[in-house]
């Protein structure tokens, strides 16, 4: 089994030490590097080639949001999980918009952080539908109608089956769960997800979830 290569980015050395101790003990996780500021991330990524970056938001020189945007703007980029102390924060929404694969709270139990790293490395999102809705509602405000109209226009390029898969992704389903719900193979689900990302110009499944919520599709489906 190939270990998941993980890069830790946090300006607090005690937090990094705790994460390293907590995550590095897992058989399928290899801590390949640590950084104290977002400005160090790109060079470290080039040197260590991580699969996943666990990224703090607030750092003194280059914050985690800027570092995430820089990473996700590259042709080959690791997945990014944002670390935060906030349940609903405009900055977290910006990070997701930049292409982060999700976020975990710093007080999340160790087993859940491990599972988040594993899921992201496997291509699955780490946001629950409830958390996704909280984030969007927090940021949308009076612009909700405009966001909905724009999102529905974008979603309209999908065919019926792709739309079904997009909604299932928005509901937080894994590939296996979506396959069971929609009576298709996991490979077919993956193909549909890839096509959805390409058609909509999105980076990952979390952005599909955000767009389906903006479009009101989760409400339409009783979620």
C-alpha positions as CSV (number, residue, x, y, z in Angstrom):
1,X,0.0,0.0,0.0
2,X,1.4,3.4,-1.0
3,X,1.3,5.9,1.8
4,X,-0.5,9.3,1.4
5,X,2.2,12.0,1.3
6,X,1.1,14.8,3.6
7,X,2.5,18.4,4.0
8,X,1.6,20.3,7.2
9,X,1.4,24.1,7.1
10,X,0.8,26.1,10.3
11,X,2.6,29.0,12.0
12,X,2.2,27.4,15.5
13,X,5.0,24.9,16.1
14,X,3.0,23.2,18.8
15,X,0.1,22.7,16.4
16,X,2.4,21.2,13.8
17,X,4.0,18.9,16.4
18,X,0.6,17.7,17.5
19,X,-0.6,17.1,13.9
20,X,2.7,15.3,13.1
21,X,2.4,13.1,16.1
22,X,-1.3,12.4,15.5
23,X,-1.2,11.8,11.8
24,X,2.3,10.4,11.3
25,X,1.6,7.4,13.4
26,X,-0.9,6.1,10.8
27,X,0.4,3.3,8.6
28,X,-0.9,4.9,5.5
29,X,0.3,8.5,6.1
30,X,3.7,9.9,5.5
31,X,4.5,13.4,6.7
32,X,6.8,14.7,4.0
33,X,7.4,18.2,5.3
34,X,6.3,21.1,7.5
35,X,6.0,24.9,6.8
36,X,5.4,27.8,9.2
37,X,4.0,30.2,6.5
38,X,2.2,30.1,3.2
39,X,5.1,31.7,1.5
40,X,7.1,28.5,2.0
41,X,4.5,26.2,0.5
42,X,5.2,26.2,-3.2
43,X,8.9,25.5,-2.9
44,X,8.1,22.7,-0.4
45,X,5.5,21.2,-2.7
46,X,8.0,21.2,-5.5
47,X,10.6,19.4,-3.3
48,X,8.4,16.9,-1.4
49,X,5.5,16.2,-3.9
50,X,2.7,15.8,-1.3
51,X,-0.7,14.3,-2.2
52,X,-2.5,16.4,0.4
53,X,-1.6,19.7,2.1
54,X,-3.2,20.4,5.5
55,X,-3.2,24.3,5.5
56,X,-3.9,26.8,8.3
57,X,-5.7,29.9,7.3
58,X,-4.1,32.6,9.5
59,X,-0.4,32.9,9.1
60,X,1.7,36.1,9.5
61,X,3.3,36.7,6.0
62,X,1.4,34.7,3.4
63,X,-1.9,33.4,4.6
64,X,-3.4,30.0,3.8
65,X,-6.0,31.4,1.5
66,X,-3.4,33.0,-0.8
67,X,-1.2,29.9,-0.6
68,X,-4.2,27.7,-1.6
69,X,-5.0,30.0,-4.5
70,X,-1.4,29.8,-5.7
71,X,-1.2,26.0,-5.4
72,X,-4.5,25.4,-7.1
73,X,-3.6,27.7,-10.0
74,X,-0.7,25.3,-10.9
75,X,-1.1,22.6,-13.5
76,X,-0.3,19.8,-11.1
77,X,-1.4,20.6,-7.6
78,X,-1.9,18.6,-4.4
79,X,-5.3,18.5,-2.7
80,X,-5.7,21.1,0.1
81,X,-7.6,20.7,3.3
82,X,-8.0,24.0,5.2
83,X,-7.6,24.1,9.0
84,X,-9.8,26.6,10.8
85,X,-11.2,27.5,14.2
86,X,-14.4,28.7,12.6
87,X,-17.6,26.8,11.7
88,X,-18.8,29.4,9.3
89,X,-16.3,31.9,8.0
90,X,-16.2,34.0,4.8
91,X,-12.5,33.1,4.6
92,X,-13.3,29.4,4.5
93,X,-15.8,30.0,1.6
94,X,-13.0,31.8,-0.2
95,X,-10.7,28.9,0.3
96,X,-13.2,26.5,-1.1
97,X,-13.8,28.8,-4.1
98,X,-10.0,28.7,-4.6
99,X,-10.1,25.0,-5.0
100,X,-9.5,23.6,-1.5
101,X,-11.0,20.1,-1.1
102,X,-12.7,21.0,2.2
103,X,-11.9,22.1,5.7
104,X,-11.6,20.6,9.2
105,X,-11.8,22.4,12.5
106,X,-8.7,22.4,14.7
107,X,-10.5,20.8,17.5
108,X,-11.7,17.9,15.3
109,X,-11.0,14.5,16.9
110,X,-7.8,12.9,15.5
111,X,-9.7,10.0,13.9
112,X,-11.8,12.4,11.9
113,X,-8.8,14.4,10.7
114,X,-7.2,11.2,9.5
115,X,-10.4,10.2,7.7
116,X,-10.6,13.6,6.1
117,X,-7.0,13.2,4.7
118,X,-7.8,9.7,3.4
119,X,-11.1,10.8,1.8
120,X,-9.5,13.8,0.1
121,X,-6.6,11.7,-1.2
122,X,-9.2,9.3,-2.6
123,X,-11.0,12.1,-4.4
124,X,-14.0,12.5,-2.1
125,X,-15.1,15.7,-0.4
126,X,-14.8,16.3,3.4
127,X,-17.7,18.7,3.8
128,X,-21.0,17.5,5.1
129,X,-24.1,18.9,3.3
130,X,-25.0,20.8,6.5
131,X,-21.6,22.5,6.7
132,X,-21.8,23.4,3.0
133,X,-25.2,25.0,3.5
134,X,-23.9,26.9,6.6
135,X,-21.0,28.3,4.6
136,X,-23.0,29.4,1.7
137,X,-25.8,30.9,3.7
138,X,-23.2,32.8,5.8
139,X,-21.7,34.4,2.6
140,X,-24.7,34.7,0.3
141,X,-26.8,37.3,2.1
142,X,-28.9,39.5,-0.1
143,X,-27.1,38.2,-3.3
144,X,-28.8,34.8,-3.0
145,X,-31.3,35.4,-6.0
146,X,-28.5,36.5,-8.3
147,X,-26.3,33.6,-7.2
148,X,-29.2,31.2,-7.9
149,X,-29.9,32.5,-11.3
150,X,-26.2,32.4,-12.3
151,X,-25.8,28.9,-10.8
152,X,-28.8,27.5,-12.7
153,X,-27.6,28.9,-15.9
154,X,-24.3,27.0,-15.4
155,X,-26.0,23.8,-14.4
156,X,-28.1,23.9,-17.5
157,X,-25.2,22.6,-19.6
158,X,-25.4,19.2,-17.8
159,X,-27.5,16.4,-19.2
160,X,-30.0,14.7,-16.9
161,X,-27.7,12.0,-15.7
162,X,-24.9,14.4,-15.0
163,X,-27.3,16.6,-13.1
164,X,-28.4,13.6,-11.0
165,X,-24.8,12.9,-10.1
166,X,-24.1,16.6,-9.4
167,X,-27.0,16.7,-6.9
168,X,-25.8,13.5,-5.2
169,X,-22.3,15.0,-4.9
170,X,-24.0,18.1,-3.3
171,X,-25.8,15.8,-0.9
172,X,-22.4,14.6,0.3
173,X,-22.4,11.1,-1.2
174,X,-19.2,9.2,-1.8
175,X,-18.7,7.5,-5.2
176,X,-19.9,4.2,-3.8
177,X,-23.0,5.7,-2.2
178,X,-23.9,7.6,-5.4
179,X,-23.4,4.4,-7.5
180,X,-25.8,2.6,-5.2
181,X,-28.4,5.4,-5.2
182,X,-28.4,5.9,-9.0
183,X,-27.9,2.2,-10.0
184,X,-24.6,2.7,-11.8
185,X,-21.0,1.5,-11.3
186,X,-18.5,3.4,-9.3
187,X,-16.4,3.8,-12.5
188,X,-19.4,5.4,-14.2
189,X,-19.9,7.8,-11.3
190,X,-16.2,8.8,-11.6
191,X,-16.6,9.4,-15.3
192,X,-19.7,11.6,-14.8
193,X,-17.9,13.6,-12.0
194,X,-15.0,14.2,-14.4
195,X,-17.3,15.4,-17.1
196,X,-19.2,17.6,-14.7
197,X,-15.9,19.2,-13.6
198,X,-14.9,19.8,-17.2
199,X,-18.2,21.2,-18.4
200,X,-18.6,23.5,-15.4
201,X,-14.9,24.6,-15.2
202,X,-14.6,23.4,-11.6
203,X,-11.6,22.1,-9.7
204,X,-13.2,19.5,-7.3
205,X,-16.3,17.9,-5.8
206,X,-16.7,20.6,-3.1
207,X,-17.2,23.2,-5.8
208,X,-19.9,21.0,-7.4
209,X,-21.6,20.9,-4.0
210,X,-21.4,24.7,-3.7
211,X,-22.9,25.2,-7.1
212,X,-25.7,22.7,-6.7
213,X,-26.7,24.5,-3.4
214,X,-26.5,27.9,-5.1
215,X,-28.8,26.6,-7.8
216,X,-31.3,25.4,-5.3
217,X,-31.0,21.8,-6.4
218,X,-30.6,20.4,-2.9
219,X,-33.8,22.2,-1.8
220,X,-35.6,20.8,-4.9
221,X,-34.6,17.3,-3.7
222,X,-35.8,17.7,-0.2
223,X,-32.4,18.3,1.4
